[in-house]
Structure formats: C-alpha cells, structure tokens
C-alpha cells in the first residue's frame, strides 16, 4: 500500500485505520498533503473534500453526532486551523468525538514571517480534551514508539472516559508529496481502553431511595439528549408515580404519556400560581435547556434539593440550587427509583394545567394570521414519522418547544446547543443526513441559512435532506426578547435586516426549490417535498412578516396567562 513517505504520517494513519475510524474530512491545502495522500489512498477511509474549513468541521460533527464514532478533520497550516474553532467548541460541549489534524510548519519557522505560519500548538486549549504535538520526523525506534503511543492516546481520548474533540498538530518539512510502498512493513503498535461499568455502592443506592421517597414533589427536567431507548423506558416507568412531574424539550428526544413537552407554554400558564408548582426535589438530566422561562422560574423559586445526574461528572448548577452530583448514566440511577407509591397530586397538577393550555393553543392557532407560529405548527405536523430533525438556534429551536409533538411521530431531534451559535447549522445537517438513510429535515432561520450557505457546496450532497428556510428578513429574536425592540440600532445592528431570498442559491446548487407566503401554498409545498420529491434534496423558503411574528407570539403568551 502506497502512502506518504513520512513515517510519522504512515503510523498515525494506520493506527486510526486499525482503531475503526472511517470518515475523514479534508480541506484542500499543500502543507497537509502528506495526510491527504495517505488517507485518500488507504482503503479503510471514506474521504470528503470541503474547501471551507468551518463547514468541514461542522459537517464532520454531523457525521460523528449520528455514528458516535470519531471523525477526522484535516487542514493545512495557518488560518485554516482557526476556522475549525466554532465546531470544535460545539463538539466539546456536546461531547462529540472529533480528531483534529492540523498540518504545521516546523517549529523553527514560527513567527519568522514565512507563509501560513501561526502559533498552532494547543491553539484550541479551552475546548479540547487533549492536544498532541508530533515530531517533524522519526529518527530512531524511541521516536517511533513515541509517535505510535501518542496516536493511540489521541484516538482513545476522543471517546474515553467520555467523548469529545482532540487536537493533533503535525509539523512537516518539504518535500510534501513523496509516497512510499509500505506493503512489507509491520503494523504500528496498538493499545485499547477497556470500558468499565461504574456502579454506585449499595449503601448509596439505599440512601438515594430513602431520600427519593421523602419528597412529595419531584420535578425532572431533561435538556439536550440524543435518542436513548433505555432512558426513555425508565422515565416512562417513573412517570407513573403521581409525585413526579417531567418537563421535556424537543431536543430531549424522550416521549411519554405523562410528560410535559411544552415547557414555555406551561411555565407562562402557571404565572401567579408558582407556589403550587415549586418542587421539593429537582432532578436534571442531559445537556443545556433552551427555555429561559423555566430557568427563571426555578431560580426565583428554588427547590429544597437539586440532583444533577450525568455520566460526565460536570458541576452544572444552572438553577443555582445544586445539592448533589451523581456521575452515572441517568438510566442506571433512575431504574432504582421507579415504582414507589407516594400520595401526591403533583404530576396531575402539571398535566391538567398543560391540557387546559393546549386547548387554548388549538383555538388560537386556528384563527391566527400566517406567521412563524402557524408555520412551525404546520411543518412539524407534516414531517414524516421517525425521521431526523435538525434545528437551528435562535428563534427556531425556541419555537419548536412550543409544541407537544405526538409520541408516535418519534422525531429524532438534534440542535447545536453546546454553544448555541447560528453558524454551522446546515453543515451539521448535511453531515448528519449523509450518515443515515432516514429522511432528514433541517429547519433554519434566514440569518443561519445565509451565514452557512457554503454547506450547499458540500459533495456528495445528501438527497434525503430537506431544508425548511423561514425567511422573515432578519433576526426576529431581537423583536421578541426584552430590551432591543424599539431602539434605533435594532434593524441594522441587531436584527440585521435584509431583502435576500434563496431562489438562485438553490438553483446554483441543484436543489428542488419551493416558495410560499401563505397557509394554502405552505401545505401544497410540504406535500411537494415530502411526497412528490421525497427522494430529492429540496429547499422550501417560507416568507413571513418580521414585525407581525413577535406581536402574535406576545399575544399568545398574554392569552396563556389568563387561563
């Protein structure tokens, strides 16, 4: 097998191949040529060429999000490496395995005004699990042992003890394009990490059970979670307890008969009655929670105790009431706590309130003008069952939490809520769609779409991807949140008002394109992309009025407060 003549590269690439890495995302350049040649010529890898490094990194994140297997991103030296940063930060906070390979100049040339030389060593220090600086060359067996050891350690670190991004910086001297036949060479040395199953001592399990039984009001809140059937099952078991209320979000990916899946709606509805809903024990699971309303509610009405259950052992005190961290997978702990009988009406109180609010919403949405709220309700009901849904940040992910999706739809929802930026939404969705045969829909606002439109350049572009673009001519979130609305800087500096549309972008990249600005055309357009053109990538642009949308949303929340 012919690979780069640089033994450093050969050993690294072969270790990754033997460790099961399959996907390598390469951004074109010269300094990373030894890596490009070796990955592309090795039979174990599927390689993608993506010019925009920011898109490339988010694309890789989308693949790793779905496969749970480390994905390699590889770029040349200089500013190319810096363009990876947003996706690396997102991977760090979502705990998604990425291996970042940055080509570099030899150390002696850094800061010497030569081309594409910047300080790359540990450049991502705040957002990686580890950083490795490889030697320029291998001179002896100790050097080779060192390279192989670091290669093993780097790829293992992307997954253990928890997943996340790891950086490997590789300085190269010219020549960069020489190859060598390694057919008669031995494989590099490998080592592996043995997975351990942590368990709580029986004494601690007994203690948790006793405390659990002592609370009449237990509130479980789920944040960002990837689909997990075991967790979903145990939460359903626990929800049978009438002293346990469960609030979930769209990105929680859990479904149950007794779950409250519209956090913002129900929190607005209990205004003035907060004392009746304050928990004795708060239990939090998963990653970030989108709802600012539930955060305010619990910060102002603190529970007596707060348990955070997460295998990562993070000290997360979002609600300023943390009393216990339980560093295990939630399903391992919660299975011990299901089945207790406690006389309480706490669960039903939440469910009855949400049911009454659901009726209010049903009447409201039938009569309301064409707007973002009505668009979301229509789109979410038309997405095929058991498909994948990628949600952009800002208003998109917030609107999605206003609706109680039927559990039988089983939409698997994902969103880059690690850093909550608008960058990379499309690129992540493209990577995710290429990693599954399931229909995949990404819902995005206009600023997120245009910001990441280079994602449409990625090849091969997945034919199972549907792009729903809600274009209200700017960042309408700034007309919803308190403060910005009405100030003179709103339109040019905060909202970033514009008059762009996506028609010619869609035509440039060969996407099936549709446009609508009313309810009847919306229904017809959704039928087109999900029925008539199910097997073709499509972009549906939906135009709404940026000033009308926040007015309707505020009107809706005022109505809920009066129930």
Secondary structure, DSSP 4 states (H G I P E B T S, - for coil): -EEES-HHHHHHHHHHHHTT--EEEE---STTHHHHHHHHHSTT-EEEE-S-HHHHHHHHHHHHHHH-S-EEEEE-STHHHHTTHHHHHHHHHHT--EEEEEEE--GGGTTSS-TT----TTTTGGG-SEEEEE-S---SHHHHHHHHHHHHHHHHHTTSSS--EEEEEEE-PSP-S-EEE-TTSPPPP---PPP------HHHHHHHHHHHHT-S-EEEEE-S----HHHHHHHHHHTTSTTEEEE--GGG----TTEE--HHHHHHHTTT-GGGT--SEEEEESS----HHHHHHHHHS--SEEEEE-TT-----TTS---EEE-S-HHHHHTTTTT------HHHHHHHHHHHHHHHHHHHHHHSPSSHHHHHHHHHHHSPTT-EEEE-TTHHHHHHTTS---GGG--EEEE-TTT--STTHHHHHHHHHHT-SS-EEEEEEHHHHHHTGGGGG-SSPPTTEEEEEEE-SS-THHHHSTTTTTSTTIIIIII------SHHHHHHTT-EEEEESSHHHHHHHHHIIIIITTTS-EEEEEE--HHHHHHHHHHHHHHHHT-
